[in-house]
Amino acid sequence: MDTVAADRLQFAFTIMFHYLFPIGTMGIAPFVAWYTLKATRTGDERAAKSARFWTKIVAVNFAAGVVTGIPMEFEFGTNWAAFSARTGNVIGQPLAMEGLYAFFLESIFLGVLLYGRERVAPGFHALSAMMVCLGSWLSGYFIVVTDAWMQHPVGYLIGKDGTVALTSLWAVLTNSFALWQYAHVLCGALVAGGYIVAGVGAFYLLSRRDVDFGREFVRAGVVTALVFSALTIFPTGDRNGADVTFYQPVKLAAMEGLFRSEQGAPLAIIGMPNVKGGTLLDPIMVPDLLSFLAYGNFRSSVVGLSAYARELWPPVELTYYAYHIMVGLGTIFIAIAVLSALLLVTKRLYRSTLGLWMLMLAMPFPYIASEAGWVVTEVGRQPWIVYGLMRTSAGVSTNVGAGEVVFTLLGFAGMYFLLGFLFLFVTLREIGHGPDPHPSEGQLLRATAQSA
């Protein structure tokens, strides 16, 4: 394994593991804000308990996200020094803003939310919940802005020494590529949040415990999942796809497994890309549909991979399969959400064992879809680390060998396994305790003895 491959593998592993936690934070934080506001305005004790319960889940996600996010900052310097030296004037701005504004906004108000309920005014406590939600979403925006600049660089010029100089921070922050990309990412996180809340509620109903909370969680989660599953496809997925079509047509060809340019290009539902043979094996096609989705015209011409030099192709198989996993799961999410909503409207969902099991088992899959989407975004950009500006092979550190990177990758894998186990243990323990934890037999005996 060469150094470039080792560096890419390590960063892919660390960032994909890290991203599991921002998904949860961005997706669940709105529920915390909603239940906290409801409890503050109406005095609803059930809403207050729901808010405290989901705040604990968000806090665990936030803590794990912080721990797993720190190594990536060091990787920019240790593994990607050439990239950082050349582009740091630009990418350093949104990354610094994420740390100074979004991270501290989220962390400070999360502390107030966790420990200030009895110490601050109810209105300020509710404001803290909204600030935690805003901080998590703002953090995601600054990260997406950084990535969007790598996908479609704007607001820069090349200096005499070859370094990239920032000419307009506003252009970077309002990059057209970033706006729809972020909307798509946020909708994906909210789909995950909806299915998490609905799945936990389904677990309570199936377990015949905390039934009132279970009904509330299922209802809120299903509505959220339905709305944002639809928005993930249109308009956010559609417009993000339009940006890819316009700015990165070779990525589009790899996503769709289109090897030859075609007028009235078909959309491949399934198939297996044969890169050596330049064809899609055993495909199921919808005629002309790719042309319509890409350009709004069934007879438009879509450029295939063969129109580009082979060295400009991204890894076709990985891009293709990741894209189809994302799209396939997105379609399933809509189907589950629509079916669950119909059962909800007809007042049968709370009693439907199959429907509740479906919601509970669906919980991990929005994470898989989000990760697959990022694989499409980043792998499909190759061979560029900054699209059209800097190759990935030119961004690595020259004084770090592949063996060193693999060694530290193994260390990360071991530590992240333990961290993942701890995260699941704490999260499942909180779910087991529930939003309205009942005192144990020992606690009841001690309370009885003290009162006597």
N, C-alpha and C positions, 0 to 999 in steps of 0.2 A: 504494500500500500504506500503510495507516495504522500508527501506532506499535504498537498492540496486536498486529497481525498480524506485524509485523517482529520484535517481541520474542519472540513465540511461535515464529516460524520459527528465529530464532537459537538459542534455548534447545533447541528440538527437535533441531537439527542437532548442536550441541555435546554434548548428553547422549546422543544415540543413537550418536554416534561413540565417546564415552567408554565407553559400556556394553559395547562389543565386548570390552574388555580385562578387566573384572571377570568376565565370563562365563568366559573362559579361566582366570583365576586361581582362581575358586571351583570350577570343574569339574576342573581338573588337579591342584590342590593335594592332594586326597586320595590320588592316585596317588603323589605324591612322598612323602607320609607313610607309605603302605603299603610302598613299596619300601625306604625308609630303615629302617623298623622291621624288615622282613624281613632286610635285610643285617646289621643290628646283632645280631639274635637268632641268626641261623644262619650268618653269615659268608659268605653267598652273594655271590660277586663279580658275577654277572650282575645281581642285584638292586641292588647298589651302583652299578653303571654305569647301570642304568635310572633310579635315583634321581637321579644327577648329571645325566643327560640331561634329564629332565623338570623338574628344578630350574632349568636354564637357560631352558627355555621359559616357566616361571612367572615367572622374573625379568624376562624381556623384556615379558611381559604387564603385570607390576606397574609397571615403569618407564613404559610407555606410558600406563597408567591414571593414574599420578600426574600426568604432564604434561598429559593431557587433562582431568583433574578440577579442576585449579586454576582455569581460566577460569570455571567455573560458579560458584565462590565469589564471584568479582567480579561476575558477572552478577546475583546477588541484590541487590547494592548499586547497580550502574549502571543495570540495566534494570528491576528489580522492587523499587524502593526503597519504594513504598507498601505492598506485600505484606510486605516484610521489617520495616518499621517497625511494622506492625499485629500481625503474628504472630510476630515474632522471639523473644518471650519463651517461646514453645512450641517452634517448630521449631529454635531455636538449641540446645536441650538435646541432643537425639539427634545433631544434626550435630557438636556439640562432642565428645560422647562417642565418635563415630566417629573423629574425628581424634586425640583424646587416648589412647584405649584401643586400638581396633582397628588403626588405621593404624600406630601406633608398635609395637604387638605384632607385627604382620606384618613391618614393615620391619626391626626390630632382629633378629628371629630369622631373617629371610631372609639378612641379612648373615652371621650365624653359619653358616647352612646352606651359603652359597656359599664362604665363606673360612675357616671354622673346622674343617673336617674333620680336619686334622692338628694342630689347636691345642687342641681340647676333647675331653673324654671321649666315647667312642662313645654312651653313654647320653644325654648332654646334646645331642649332635648329633641323635640320633633325636627327642628332646624338641623341638628346634628345628623339625624338620619338622612335628610335630604342631601347634606354636604358629603356624606360618605358615598351616596349614590353618584352625586356629581363628580366627586374625586375619582371614583373608579372609572367612570365613563371618560373623563378628561384624560386620565392616564392612558387609556386605550387609544384616544385620539392622537396624542403626541407620538405614541409608538407607531401607529399606522401612518402618520405623516412622515416619519423617518423612513419607513419601508416604502411608502409611495414615491418618495424622492429617488430611492434606488430603482424603482420600477419606471419612473418617468421624471427624470431630473429637470428641475426648473429653478429660476432665480439664482443663477451662478455664472461664473466665467472662469476660464482656465488661465492661471497665472503663468509667467515666464518660466517658472521652475516646475511647472506641470501640476501644481496643487490646485485644488478647486476652491475658489473664493466665493463667499456668499455675497450676492448683490441685492437680494430682496427677501427678507425673512417672511414678509407677508405673502409673497408668491409661494414660498415653501409651505407655509401654514394653510394656504387656501388652494393648494395644488388640486386641480380638477380630478386627478386620478385618486387622490386621498379621500375626497368627499364621499363618493359612492362606495369606495372600498371600505371606509369606516362604517358607513350605514349598513353594509352587508355584514361586516364583522359583528356590529352591535346587535343586529337582528338575530344572528346566529347564537350569540350569547344569551339573548332573551328567550330564544327557543329552548336552549339548555335549561335556563332558569325555570321556565314554565313546566318542562317535563320533570325537573327535579322536585319542584313543589307538588305537582300533581302525583308524582310517583311516591313521595313520602306520605301524602294524604291517602293514596290507595293502600299503602302498607298498613296504615292505622285502621282503615275500614276493613281490610281483609283480616286483620288481627283482632277486630272487634274491641278496640280500645281507642280512647281519645276520639270518639266518633264525631263529635261536633267539629273538632279541629280538622279531622280527616275530610269531612264534607267541604269545609271552607277551603282547604288546600287544593282539593281536587277541582273545585269550581274555578278558583283563581288561576290555577296552573293550566287547566284546559283552555280557558279563554285566552290566556297569554300565548300559549303554544299555537293555538289556531291563528291568531292575528299575525304573529311574527313568523310563523312558517310560511304564510302567504307572502308577507313582505320580503322575506329572504329571497323568494323567487322573483317577485315583481313588486316594486320597481328596482330594488337594490341589486339583485343578481343580474337582471337584464342590463341595467346601466353599467355595472361593473364589467360585465361581459362586453359591452359596446366599447369601453375604454381599452380592454385587451385587444379587441378586434382592430381598433384604430392604431394603437401604439405598439402592440406586440403580436402581429399577425402570425408569426412563426409559433408562438405559444398556442394560439387558437388552433392551428393545424395539428399540433401535438395533442392537445386536449381532445380533439375530435377524431384523431387517428386518420386524418386526411393526408394522404401521401401525394396525390396528384391534384392539380388545380381543376376545378369543375365549375361549369355554369349550371345552376340548379343543383347545388351540392346536397347530398342526402345527409340526414342526421343519424349517426350510429347509436342505436339504443344499447346494444351489446356487441362484442366482437373482441378479437385478440390481435393486437398490432404485431405484424411480422416486419421488423425494421429492415432486416437483411433483404427480404423479398419486396419491401415497399408496398405492402398491402395489408388489409384488415381481414383476418381469418374468421370464417363463420359468422359474418355480421348479420344483424337484424337492422334494416335501414328504414327510415321514413323519407321518401323521395322529396327533394327540394327544400326540406325543412331547415337545414343548416343555413342555406342562403337567406331564407326569410328571417331567421333569428339573428343572423349577423348583420344583415343590411336592410331588412324590411321589404325584400323583394324576392319572390320565389325563384326568379331566373337570374339573380345576381351571381357573379363569378366569385368563388372563394379560392384564395391561393393556397396550394398544398405545400407540403414540406419539400418536395423535389424542386421547387422554385428557388430554394435557398441553398447556400453552400452547406455541406454536411457538418462543417465545424460550427455552424450557427444553430444546429438543432439542439434542443434540450434533450435530456433523457426521455425518450418518447414513451416507453412502456410505463414508467413510474408516473409521468404526468397524466397519461391517458387513464390509467386505472384509478389514480387518486381522484381525478375529476369525476369519473363515473360513480365511484363510491359516494362522493359528496352529493351528486345530483340524485342518485338512487335513494340515499337515505333521506334527502330533503323531500322527495316524493312520498316516501313512507311516512314521514312526520305529518304531512298534510293529511294523508289518509287516516292516520290514527286520530289526529285532532278533530277532523270532520266527524268521524264515527263517534268519538267521545262526546263531542258537542251535541250530536243528535240524541245520544242516550241521555245527556244532561238535560236537554230541553224536554224530552219525554219523561223525565224523572225516573229513569231506569238505571242510570250509571252507578249510583251508590249501591245498588243491589246486584249489579252485573259482575259476577266473579271473573268472567273472561275479560271484560272491559277494564277492571281494576288491575288484573294481572298484566294486561297489555301496557297500561300506563306505567306500572312499576318496572317492568322489564325494559321499557324504552329508555330509562334514565341514562344509561351510559352512551347511547348512540349519538346524541347531539355532540358529545365530545369527539367521537370518532369523525363525524362529519366536519366539525370545525378544524380538526387536525388535518384531515384530508384536503380541505380547502387551502390551508396554508402550504401544504406540500405542492399543490398545483401552482400557487403563487410564486413560491421560491424556487422550486425545481424547474418550473416552466420558464423562469427568467434566465437560466443558464444558456450560454457560458459567461454571462455578464453578472458581476456583482453590483455594478451600477449600469443600467441598461444603455447600451450603445456608447458608453463612456469608459468603463474600466472592466477588464476581464477578471473573473474570479481568481484565476491562477496568478494574477499580478497583485493580489491583495494580501497574500499570506506573509507571515514573518519569515525572514530569511535565516534566522539563527535558531529556529525551533524545528527539531527533526520529527519525523513521523512516529518514531518509537516513543518519544516523550509525550506526544499527543495521545497515542493509544494507551500509554500507561495511566495518564491522568483520566482518560475516558473510563477506564476500568474502575478507577477510584470513584468517579462520579456515579457510575452505575451502582456500585455497592452502597454508597451513601444515599442515593436517591431511592434505592429499594427500601432501606430502613425508614427514610422520610415518608415514602408512600405508604408503608405499613402503618406508621404512626398516625398519618393523616386519616387513613381509613378507620383506624381504631378509635380515634377521638371523635370523628364525625359520626360513625355508627353508634358510638356510646351515647352521644347527644340525641340522636334519633331514637335510640332505645329508651332514654329517659323521657323523651316526649316534651311537648310544649307545656304540659301540666303535670309535672312529675309527682308521683304519689309517694308518700313516705314509706320507707321500708319497715319491716316488722321490728327491727332493732330500734329505729327512730321512734316508733310508736310506743315501745316499751319504755324508752328513756323519758319520753314526754309524759307518760302516765306516772312514772316514778317521781318525776320532778313536781307534777301537779299534786301528787299525794303528800 
